C-alpha cells in the first residue's frame, strides 16, 4: 500500500473514532436545543453521519437549507516519514453549524443548565479524542483555532488545527 493510500486510511480511522463518540454524534445529528439529552445513535444513524455530516478531504460544504452541523476533516499539509507513512504536519477540522441550531442548552458537572455554543462543544469533543488517541509527536500539538467566514448566510463556525499528527501508533504493523 502506497503512502497516499495510507493517508486515506488514516483519515478514515479518525472518522470512525469521531463516530464512536456518542456526544459528538448527538451534536452533529440532533438539531434541537438539548442535543446531549437525546438518545444515543445506533450504528446505522452513525454511518449516515459519515456520509452526510462528516466530510473528508474537502473544504467545500454542500449548499443546503437543512439545519445541521458539519465537520470537514482535511490534511492541507503533510510530509513523508520513514515507513512510507505521512506525518500530518497540519490536520484541520472545519466545523460549521447552521445559525438556527448553534445555540444550545447543556448541563454542567453540577447539573446546572446553562447556554452553550454547539460549535465550541464540537471542538471540545474533537480535542478530547485527539488527546486520547495520543497522536501528537510533541507535548501540545494544537495549532489553534480561528473563526471561518460564513459559507452562505446560514452557516458559520471555526477551524481547529493540529500539527505533527502521527497515526503510525494506531497501526498494527
N, C-alpha and C positions, 0 to 999 in steps of 0.2 A: 504494500500500500504506500502510495506516494505522500509527500508532505502535505499537499493541498487536500487530499482525501482525509488525512488525519486531522487537519484543521477543521474540516466539515464535521468529523466525528466528535471532536472536542466541543464544538458549539452545540451539537445535538445532545451530548451528555449534559451540558449545562442547562439546556432547555428542559430535559427530563427532570433535573434537580429542581428547577423552578416549579414544575408541575407537581412535585412531591410535597410542596409546602402548601397546606390547605389554606392558611390565612392569605397567602399571596394569590392563590386561585380565587378565593372569595372576593378579594379586592378587584380582580380583573373581571370576574363573571357577573357578580351582582352589582346592579347599578343604583340600588336604593341607599338610603341614608345610614342604614345599620348593616353593612355587608358582613362584618365579622360575627354577627349573631345569627347568620343564615346557616342552613345545614351544610355539612361537608359535601364536596362534589364527588360524584362517582367517577370511575375510570373513563367512561365514555364522555362525560362532560369535560374532564381534564384534557382528554385527547382533542376534543373540539377546540379548546382554548389554544392548543398548539398550532392549529391551522387557521384560527380566526383572530386571535388577540396577541399571540407571541410571534413576531415577525423576525425571521432570522436572515442575517446578511443584507438587510436593506435599510435604507434611510427614508424610504418613501412610505408614508402611511396611506392606506386607502382613503379616498374621499368618501365620506359616509355621513349620513344624518343619524345613524344609530348611536344612541347614548352608550358609552362604554369607555374602557381603558385599554391601552395598547402598550406593549413593551417591544421595542426594536432592539435586537441584540446583534451587534456588529463588531467587526475587528478591522478598524481602518489602518492599523499599523501592526506588523508582525515581522519577526526575523527568525531565520532558521537556527536550529541548535544541533548539537551532536545527537545522534539517534534519529535523525530525519523528522523531527517534530518542529513545530513553530512555537516560539515563545511569543505570546501576545504582548507586544510592548504597549498596546492600548486596547482595552476591551471596553466597549461602550454599551450602556443600557440607556436608550432614549425612552422616556416614559411620558405618554400623552394620555390625558383624560378629558372627556367631554365636559364642558362647563356645567352641565346640569347634574353631573354626578361627582364633581370634585369635592364638595363639602360633605363631610360625613360626621357621624357621631360615634365615639368609641368610649370604652371604659378603661380607666387607668388601673394600676395594680391594686388599688383600694376599692375598686368597683364604682368609682365616681365617674359619671358620664361627663364628657367634655367634647368640644368641637375638634375636628381633625381635618387634615388635608389628605385626600386619597393618594395623591402623587407622592407626598412625603412618606406616607406609610408604606407604599410600594417600594420606594427607595430603601427604607429601613429594613424591610423583609429581604430585599436583594442583598444588602450589606450583611445581614445575619448569615445567610447561607454562603456568601463568598468567604466570610471569616471561617465558618465551619468546614468548608471544603479545603482549607489550607492550601490555596493555590498560589500564594504570593512567594516571591523569592526573597523579599525583604520583610522588615517588621510591619510596616504600614504601606500598603500599596494602593490606597485610594488616591486617585489623581485629583479628585474634587468633583464639583458639580456645577452646572450652570443652567440657567433658565433657557429654554428653547422657545423660539417665536411660534406663534400660532401657525399651524399648517393651513388652517382656514379659520373662520371666525368662531368656531365652536370648540376647538381643541387647544390645550396648552400643556406645558409640563417642564420636565427637567431632564438633563442628560447627566448621567453618573458614570465616571470613568475610573478604570483600574489599570495600573501599569504593572509590567513584569509579571504577567499571569502565566503559570506553567501547569499544564494539565498532565504532565508525564507521571506525576504521583497517583493519578486516577486510573492509569492503565496497568493492566496485569501483563507485564512482559517478562 
